[in-house]
Amino acid sequence: MRHDAAKFYETWPGAMGLAKAKGPEIGKAFGPFFQGLMKDGGEGGLSARHKELIAMAIGVAVRCDACIFTHVEKCLKAGATPKEIMDAAGVAVMMGGGPVYTYTSVVAAALEHFEKAGVPAAV
C-alpha cells in the first residue's frame, strides 16, 4: 500500500474546490459547523489540538485517507507532536484492530511529508 502524501496535498484543494462548486449547499452547511466545533473549547473544554487528534484518530478508525491527511496537517498546525499523532493513531488501532492498523501508514506518510517540507514539529 503506497500513500502519496505530496500528491494528496497538491490535489486536495482542487478536488474540494470542485466539490464545493458542484454542491455549494453542502459546504455552506458543513463549514460553519466544522469551524465552530474545532476551535479551542474555552475554559474546561477540549483544545483545538485535542480535537484534531481525535478527528485524526477517527479518520484512521474509519480508514479515510483524506481525513487522515487533512487532520495530520491540522494536528501539526494546532501544536501536536508527531509522537502525540502516532499515539492517537495507536488508540484507533487498539479500538479497530488489524484493518485499522494498516492506515497508520497514511499517518506516517503525512508526517514524513511535513518533515521533508521542513514544517517544524511541536515539542
Secondary structure, 3 states (H helix, E strand, C coil): CCCCHHHHHHHHHHHHHHHHHHCHHHHHHHHHHHHHHCCCCCCCCCCHHHHHHHHHHHHHHCCCHHHHHHHHHHHHHCCCCHHHHHHHHHHHHHHHCHHHHCCHHHHHHHHHHHHHCCCCCCC
